[in-house]
Amino acid sequence: MVTSKRRNTIITIIIIVVIVLVFVGGYYLKDYQDKQKKISEINDYKKGFYDGILCQYECPLTLQNMSNKTEMLPELNCVKDCSAPFKAKFSSVSYTKPELERDNLLKDIDGVVANCKKTSMNMTALKLDNVAYFNCAAKGVEGLKQNYTYLQ
């Protein structure tokens, strides 16, 4: 038979264990929520970056003088308009390289752009075909959208 004093001690221990478990569980839940919020903020940042890059590659090309050469390049005002929302929203935000590289979006963008540069190079004239390059990059970057749900 359990004495009244022993029963009270057992109940007190159970209450203390429950309180400790509630605090520990609350801490881990808060930590998990904070990490999920940070991941969401980073994905929002990368989506803003992605949208700006895609917009710039989709800008209309016009003949422009660059380094004493006339070339087909994206309209400057369009490029500025494409980058303005990202700059306005994220100018005071910075993330570390490991935070931004939790997935391969930035590497994939670089890969698409590098591949387009390689395939758009006129090897005979050793000159980049800007029309082909910007069209390729726009399509390639647009195609990445299907691989990253936060870009939808």
SEMARPA-76118 format. One line per 3 residues: number of its first residue (from 1); their letters; for each residue z, x, y of N, C-alpha, C, O. Coordinates in Angstrom, 2 decimals, decimal comma. Atoms other than C-alpha are relative to their C-alpha. Layout:
// residues N
NUM = A = Z/X/Y/Z/X/Y/Z/X/Y/Z/X/Y  ... $
// end
This chain:
// residues 152
1 = MVT = 0,00/0,81/-1,17/0,00/0,00/0,00/0,00/0,87/1,25/0,70/1,88/1,33  0,12/-0,78/-1,23/-0,91/1,23/3,46/1,04/-0,53/0,98/1,17/-1,73/1,20  -1,02/0,42/-0,96/1,89/1,22/5,96/-0,65/-0,34/1,32/-1,79/0,05/1,59 $
4 = SKR = 0,49/0,44/-1,31/1,47/-0,28/9,40/-0,33/1,21/0,88/-1,32/1,20/1,60  0,23/-1,20/-0,81/1,75/3,16/11,03/-1,27/0,72/-0,45/-2,06/1,18/0,37  1,18/-0,67/0,56/-0,89/4,64/8,72/-1,26/-0,80/0,35/-2,30/-0,22/0,66 $
7 = RNT = 1,13/0,85/-0,34/-3,19/1,65/9,35/-0,38/0,19/1,47/-1,56/0,27/1,80  0,26/-0,21/-1,43/-2,85/2,13/13,12/-0,65/1,37/0,24/-1,52/1,49/1,10  0,58/-1,34/-0,12/-3,67/5,84/12,74/-1,47/-0,03/-0,44/-2,33/0,57/0,21 $
10 = IIT = 1,37/0,11/0,50/-6,80/5,03/10,70/-0,88/-0,74/1,00/-2,00/-0,31/1,28  0,75/0,78/-1,00/-7,93/2,41/13,25/-0,25/0,85/1,24/-1,34/0,81/1,80  0,15/-0,86/-1,18/-7,35/4,87/16,10/-1,06/1,08/-0,25/-1,89/1,35/0,62 $
13 = III = 0,99/-1,02/0,35/-9,38/7,57/14,32/-1,40/-0,61/-0,03/-2,35/-0,01/0,48  1,29/0,68/0,06/-12,20/5,10/13,65/-0,51/-0,29/1,41/-1,69/-0,09/1,69  0,39/0,30/-1,39/-12,23/4,04/17,32/-0,44/1,27/0,71/-1,44/1,26/1,43 $
16 = IVV = 0,36/-1,27/-0,63/-12,31/7,68/18,47/-1,36/0,48/-0,52/-2,20/0,93/0,27  1,27/-0,41/0,59/-15,17/8,47/16,05/-1,14/-0,85/0,56/-2,20/-0,31/0,90  1,03/0,89/-0,55/-17,13/5,42/17,27/-0,30/0,37/1,45/-1,46/0,42/1,85 $
19 = IVL = 0,19/-0,37/-1,41/-16,60/6,41/20,93/-0,78/1,31/0,10/-1,69/1,42/0,92  0,71/-1,29/-0,02/-17,73/9,99/20,23/-1,46/-0,21/-0,40/-2,36/0,34/0,23  1,37/0,26/0,43/-20,79/8,71/18,36/-0,81/-0,71/1,08/-1,99/-0,43/1,26 $
22 = VFV = 0,70/0,70/-1,10/-21,67/6,38/21,25/-0,38/0,99/1,09/-1,50/0,94/1,60  0,31/-0,99/-1,04/-21,45/9,26/23,75/-1,09/0,98/-0,45/-2,01/1,29/0,31  1,01/-0,94/0,51/-23,45/11,65/21,55/-1,35/-0,71/-0,09/-2,37/-0,16/0,32 $
25 = GGY = 1,24/0,77/0,08/-26,06/8,95/20,85/-0,59/-0,27/1,37/-1,80/-0,18/1,56  0,46/0,24/-1,37/-26,25/8,11/24,55/-0,60/1,24/0,62/-1,61/1,16/1,32  0,52/-1,26/-0,52/-26,77/11,76/25,43/-1,40/0,26/-0,56/-2,32/0,59/0,19 $
28 = YLK = 1,29/-0,27/0,61/-29,61/12,15/22,94/-1,05/-1,02/0,41/-2,22/-0,67/0,56  0,94/1,02/-0,47/-31,19/8,87/24,00/-0,46/0,32/1,42/-1,65/0,22/1,73  0,34/-0,37/-1,39/-31,06/9,94/27,67/-0,92/1,22/0,01/-1,90/1,26/0,75 $
31 = DYQ = 0,82/-1,21/0,09/-32,48/13,36/26,77/-1,41/-0,36/-0,47/-2,39/0,15/0,08  1,30/0,43/0,50/-35,30/11,71/24,80/-0,78/-0,73/1,09/-1,97/-0,48/1,28  0,66/0,75/-1,07/-36,08/9,33/27,67/-0,47/0,94/1,11/-1,56/0,77/1,64 $
34 = DKQ = 0,39/-0,97/-1,03/-36,13/12,23/30,15/-1,22/0,80/-0,44/-2,12/1,04/0,37  1,15/-0,75/0,50/-38,55/14,19/27,95/-1,25/-0,87/-0,02/-2,33/-0,41/0,34  1,14/0,91/0,01/-40,80/11,15/27,53/-0,52/-0,24/1,41/-1,72/-0,32/1,63 $
37 = KKI = 0,39/0,19/-1,40/-40,80/10,60/31,30/-0,75/1,22/0,52/-1,76/1,08/1,21  0,66/-1,25/-0,43/-41,72/14,25/31,91/-1,40/0,09/-0,61/-2,35/0,45/0,08  1,31/-0,02/0,65/-44,56/14,03/29,36/-0,94/-0,98/0,69/-2,11/-0,68/0,91 $
40 = SEI = 0,82/1,00/-0,69/-45,81/10,88/31,07/-0,45/0,49/1,37/-1,60/0,29/1,76  0,34/-0,54/-1,32/-45,70/12,57/34,49/-1,05/1,11/-0,11/-1,97/1,18/0,70  0,96/-1,07/0,21/-47,58/15,61/33,17/-1,36/-0,59/-0,37/-2,40/-0,13/0,12 $
43 = NDY = 1,26/0,65/0,37/-50,20/13,36/31,57/-0,65/-0,68/1,20/-1,87/-0,68/1,33  0,53/0,61/-1,22/-50,57/11,49/34,86/-0,64/1,07/0,89/-1,70/0,84/1,47  0,52/-1,14/-0,76/-51,09/14,84/36,61/-1,34/0,45/-0,57/-2,31/0,65/0,16 $
46 = KKG = 1,24/-0,45/0,64/-53,72/15,90/34,06/-1,09/-1,06/0,13/-2,27/-0,71/0,25  1,00/1,05/-0,20/-55,45/12,52/34,36/-0,57/0,08/1,41/-1,78/-0,07/1,60  0,47/-0,16/-1,37/-55,63/12,98/38,13/-0,93/1,20/0,14/-1,96/1,12/0,82 $
49 = FYD = 0,85/-1,19/-0,01/-57,05/16,46/37,65/-1,34/-0,29/-0,68/-2,40/0,04/-0,15  1,20/0,35/0,76/-59,53/15,20/35,05/-0,92/-0,91/0,83/-2,12/-0,66/0,92  0,81/0,93/-0,80/-60,69/12,32/37,27/-0,68/0,72/1,16/-1,84/0,45/1,47 $
52 = GIL = 0,58/-0,76/-1,11/-61,23/14,72/40,18/-1,13/0,91/-0,44/-2,16/0,99/0,22  1,04/-0,90/0,53/-63,20/17,21/38,08/-1,23/-0,79/-0,39/-2,35/-0,42/-0,03  1,13/0,82/0,42/-65,36/14,50/36,53/-0,76/-0,53/1,21/-1,99/-0,50/1,24 $
55 = CQY = 0,62/0,51/-1,22/-66,02/12,99/39,94/-0,86/1,08/0,66/-1,98/0,80/1,10  0,74/-1,09/-0,64/-67,11/16,37/41,32/-1,29/0,33/-0,76/-2,32/0,58/-0,14  1,21/-0,27/0,78/-69,55/16,96/38,46/-1,01/-1,14/0,11/-2,20/-0,93/-0,13 $
58 = ECP = 0,90/1,14/-0,14/-70,99/13,49/39,07/-0,53/-0,18/1,42/-1,33/-1,08/1,66  0,49/0,09/-1,38/-71,58/14,06/42,80/-1,52/0,22/0,03/-2,06/1,00/-0,75  1,45/-0,20/-0,12/-75,22/13,78/43,87/-0,31/1,45/0,41/0,41/2,05/1,21 $
61 = LTL = 0,42/-1,37/-0,32/-77,00/17,11/44,04/-1,01/-0,04/1,14/-1,92/-0,88/1,16  0,94/-0,13/-1,12/-78,78/18,10/47,23/-0,33/1,48/0,18/0,43/2,36/-0,22  0,38/-1,39/-0,30/-80,63/21,21/48,32/0,93/0,53/1,09/1,06/-0,06/2,16 $
64 = QNM = -0,93/-0,60/-0,94/-78,13/23,48/50,05/-0,21/1,51/-0,01/-0,63/2,10/-1,00  0,13/-1,44/-0,12/-78,15/27,03/51,30/1,34/0,63/-0,40/2,38/0,36/0,19  -1,21/-0,66/0,49/-75,68/29,18/49,38/-0,33/1,45/-0,24/-1,21/1,76/-1,05 $
67 = SNK = 0,22/-1,44/0,14/-75,56/32,97/49,68/-1,47/0,35/0,20/-2,07/1,07/-0,59  1,40/-0,23/-0,38/-78,99/33,03/51,33/-1,00/-0,51/-1,04/-2,14/-0,04/-1,09  0,88/0,63/0,97/-80,46/30,95/48,49/0,12/-1,51/0,15/1,20/-2,03/0,41 $
70 = TEM = -0,02/1,46/-0,01/-81,44/27,30/48,49/0,13/-0,48/-1,44/-0,69/-0,16/-2,30  -0,29/0,46/1,35/-79,96/25,58/45,46/0,39/-1,46/0,01/0,81/-2,00/1,04  -0,48/1,35/0,19/-79,23/22,11/44,13/1,49/0,07/-0,32/1,89/0,59/-1,36 $
73 = LPE = -1,46/-0,03/0,15/-75,48/21,69/44,57/0,58/-1,37/0,33/-0,05/-2,16/1,03  -0,63/1,29/-0,33/-73,07/18,75/44,74/0,24/-0,12/1,51/0,59/0,85/2,18  -0,24/0,23/-1,42/-72,78/17,18/48,18/1,45/0,34/0,33/2,37/-0,09/-0,35 $
76 = LNC = -1,32/-0,50/-0,38/-69,83/18,79/49,94/0,97/-1,14/0,30/2,12/-1,10/-0,13  -0,90/1,11/-0,32/-68,41/15,52/51,30/0,45/-0,74/-1,25/1,60/-1,19/-1,34  -0,34/0,64/1,27/-68,51/14,01/47,83/1,07/0,81/-0,73/2,04/0,25/-1,23 $
79 = VKD = -0,97/-0,87/0,67/-66,66/17,00/46,37/1,37/-0,12/0,67/2,39/-0,20/-0,01  -1,27/0,15/-0,74/-64,02/16,72/49,10/0,65/-1,35/-0,30/1,86/-1,43/-0,50  -0,52/1,33/0,29/-63,66/12,99/48,49/0,56/-0,09/-1,42/1,53/-0,81/-1,67 $
82 = CSA = -0,46/0,00/1,40/-63,25/13,61/44,76/1,35/0,69/-0,16/2,19/0,27/-0,96  -1,24/-0,76/0,14/-60,46/16,12/45,20/1,14/-0,54/0,86/2,31/-0,22/0,62  -1,03/0,50/-0,92/-58,60/14,27/47,97/1,10/-0,80/-0,68/2,27/-0,56/-0,38 $
85 = PFK = -1,09/0,76/0,62/-56,71/11,75/45,78/0,97/0,87/-0,80/2,18/0,67/-0,76  -0,85/-0,90/0,78/-55,43/14,49/43,48/0,90/0,82/0,93/2,10/0,94/0,70  -0,78/-0,80/-0,95/-54,35/16,66/46,40/1,07/-0,84/0,68/2,20/-0,38/0,87 $
88 = AKF = -0,96/0,87/-0,68/-52,67/13,72/48,13/1,18/-0,36/-0,90/2,33/-0,38/-0,46  -1,05/0,45/0,91/-50,74/12,63/45,07/0,83/1,14/-0,58/2,02/0,98/-0,82  -0,68/-1,06/0,74/-49,87/15,98/43,52/0,17/1,30/0,77/0,46/2,33/0,16 $
91 = SSV = -0,06/-1,25/-0,77/-49,81/18,53/46,36/1,36/0,69/-0,11/1,44/1,91/-0,04  -1,33/-0,61/0,08/-46,06/19,06/46,00/0,50/0,12/-1,44/1,67/0,44/-1,66  -0,38/-0,03/1,41/-46,04/18,93/42,19/-0,55/1,27/-0,64/-1,69/1,66/-0,38 $
94 = SYT = 0,52/-1,13/0,76/-46,30/21,95/39,96/0,65/-0,01/-1,39/1,83/-0,34/-1,54  -0,48/-0,08/1,37/-45,96/22,39/36,23/-0,31/1,39/-0,52/-1,21/2,07/-0,03  0,23/-1,31/0,60/-45,74/25,49/34,12/-1,22/-0,07/-0,91/-1,63/-1,14/-1,33 $
97 = KPE = 1,17/-0,07/0,88/-48,68/26,64/32,04/0,31/-0,59/-1,38/-0,49/-1,37/-1,90  -0,30/0,62/1,30/-46,93/25,77/28,75/0,13/-1,53/0,07/-0,25/-2,22/-0,87  -0,09/1,46/-0,14/-46,19/22,26/30,06/-1,39/-0,63/0,04/-1,61/-1,69/-0,55 $
100 = LER = 1,35/0,54/-0,13/-49,85/21,73/30,92/-0,84/0,22/-1,26/-1,85/-0,45/-1,46  0,77/-0,32/1,19/-51,05/23,19/27,63/0,59/-0,59/-1,27/0,34/-0,08/-2,37  -0,55/0,65/1,21/-49,12/20,88/25,28/-1,10/-0,64/-0,83/-0,94/-0,83/-2,04 $
103 = DNL = 1,19/0,42/0,73/-52,51/19,50/24,36/-1,15/0,86/0,50/-0,95/1,74/1,33  1,13/-0,89/-0,30/-55,97/21,00/24,67/-0,92/-0,50/1,10/-2,04/0,00/1,21  0,90/0,55/-1,01/-57,38/18,99/27,59/-0,59/1,08/0,90/-1,81/1,15/1,06 $
106 = LKD = 0,50/-1,00/-0,94/-57,63/21,90/30,01/-0,91/1,01/-0,70/-1,92/1,43/-0,14  0,85/-0,91/0,77/-59,03/24,21/27,32/-1,32/-0,68/-0,35/-2,38/-0,05/-0,32  1,22/0,73/0,34/-61,51/21,51/26,31/-0,92/-0,12/1,21/-2,14/0,01/1,08 $
109 = IDG = 0,82/0,06/-1,23/-62,68/21,09/29,92/-0,66/1,35/0,23/-1,87/1,42/0,49  0,56/-1,35/-0,16/-63,12/24,86/30,21/-1,10/0,27/-1,01/-2,14/0,85/-0,67  0,99/-0,21/1,04/-65,00/24,92/26,92/-1,29/-0,74/0,27/-2,38/-0,19/0,09 $
112 = VVA = 1,19/0,80/-0,32/-67,38/22,12/27,95/-0,77/0,66/1,13/-1,99/0,82/1,05  0,64/-0,61/-1,16/-68,09/23,77/31,29/-0,66/1,33/-0,37/-1,78/1,61/0,04  0,56/-1,29/0,42/-68,62/27,21/29,72/-1,25/-0,20/-0,87/-2,24/0,50/-0,72 $
115 = NCK = 1,16/0,28/0,87/-70,95/25,76/27,08/-1,18/-0,49/0,84/-2,32/-0,09/0,60  1,07/0,50/-0,86/-72,94/23,91/29,75/-0,62/1,13/0,81/-1,83/1,16/1,02  0,52/-1,14/-0,76/-73,25/27,08/31,77/-0,92/0,84/-0,88/-1,98/1,29/-0,44 $
118 = KTS = 0,80/-0,81/0,92/-74,55/28,94/28,73/-1,32/-0,69/-0,33/-2,37/-0,06/-0,34  1,22/0,71/0,40/-77,04/26,24/27,73/-0,92/-0,29/1,19/-2,10/-0,58/0,99  0,82/0,29/-1,18/-78,25/25,74/31,32/-0,54/1,26/0,66/-1,17/1,20/1,71 $
121 = MNM = 0,46/-1,27/-0,57/-79,00/29,39/31,94/-1,46/0,24/-0,39/-1,82/0,20/-1,57  1,39/-0,38/0,24/-82,65/30,27/32,30/0,02/1,51/-0,23/0,16/2,29/0,71  -0,13/-1,41/0,36/-82,63/33,57/30,46/-1,17/0,84/0,51/-1,03/2,04/0,71 $
124 = TAL = 1,15/-0,74/-0,50/-86,11/34,52/31,68/0,24/0,39/1,46/0,03/1,54/1,84  -0,23/-0,25/-1,42/-85,21/34,21/35,36/1,43/0,45/0,27/1,77/0,82/1,40  -1,43/-0,30/-0,16/-81,50/34,93/34,77/0,60/-0,82/1,14/1,29/-0,31/2,02 $
127 = KLD = -0,45/0,90/-1,04/-80,75/31,90/36,90/0,52/-1,27/-0,65/-0,05/-1,76/-1,63  -0,59/1,24/0,49/-78,56/28,88/36,30/-0,81/-1,19/0,51/-1,09/-1,28/1,70  0,66/1,25/-0,37/-80,40/25,55/36,27/1,11/-0,98/0,38/1,69/-1,64/-0,49 $
130 = NVA = -1,13/0,79/-0,47/-77,87/23,68/38,42/-0,11/-1,48/-0,38/0,91/-2,10/-0,70  0,16/1,40/0,35/-79,34/20,23/37,72/0,42/-0,22/-1,45/1,19/-1,13/-1,75  -0,37/0,10/1,41/-79,05/20,73/33,97/1,49/0,27/-0,20/2,15/-0,42/-0,97 $
133 = YFN = -1,41/-0,37/0,12/-75,63/22,37/34,35/0,92/-1,14/0,41/1,83/-1,51/-0,34  -0,90/1,06/-0,48/-74,03/19,59/36,42/-0,13/-1,26/-0,84/0,86/-1,95/-1,07  0,17/1,16/0,89/-75,54/16,85/34,24/0,72/0,22/-1,32/1,41/-0,68/-1,82 $
136 = CAA = -0,66/-0,34/1,27/-74,31/18,58/31,09/1,52/-0,06/0,16/2,21/-0,64/-0,68  -1,45/-0,03/-0,22/-70,83/19,16/32,53/0,56/-1,40/0,20/1,61/-1,73/-0,35  -0,46/1,37/-0,22/-70,50/15,56/33,72/0,08/-0,77/-1,32/1,07/-1,44/-1,60 $
139 = KGV = 0,02/0,70/1,29/-71,49/14,19/30,30/1,06/0,56/-0,94/1,75/-0,19/-1,63  -0,98/-0,63/0,90/-69,34/16,68/28,43/1,43/-0,33/0,37/2,25/-0,64/-0,50  -1,36/0,32/-0,45/-66,24/16,11/30,54/0,28/-1,48/-0,23/1,37/-1,84/-0,68 $
142 = EGL = -0,15/1,45/0,25/-66,77/12,33/30,35/0,29/-0,25/-1,48/1,12/-1,10/-1,82  -0,19/0,16/1,44/-66,95/12,65/26,56/1,39/0,35/-0,49/1,82/-0,12/-1,54  -1,37/-0,37/0,40/-63,48/14,19/26,42/0,97/-1,17/0,09/2,03/-1,15/-0,54 $
145 = KQN = -0,88/1,16/-0,22/-62,00/10,86/27,49/0,43/-0,63/-1,32/1,56/-1,12/-1,44  -0,31/0,65/1,28/-62,15/9,58/23,91/1,06/0,76/-0,80/1,67/0,19/-1,71  -0,97/-0,82/0,76/-59,90/12,43/22,67/1,42/-0,06/0,56/2,35/0,40/-0,10 $
148 = YTY = -1,30/-0,01/-0,65/-57,00/11,82/25,07/0,31/-1,41/0,51/-0,28/-1,87/1,48  -0,28/1,41/-0,32/-55,49/8,34/25,24/0,48/-0,18/1,43/0,21/-1,23/2,02  -0,48/0,17/-1,36/-53,84/8,96/28,61/-1,10/0,07/1,05/-0,85/-0,19/2,23 $
151 = LQ = 1,13/-0,01/-0,94/-57,29/9,39/30,20/-0,68/-1,36/0,08/-1,48/-1,60/0,99  0,64/1,32/0,05/-58,30/5,82/29,31/0,39/-0,84/1,21/-0,05/-1,98/1,33 $
// end
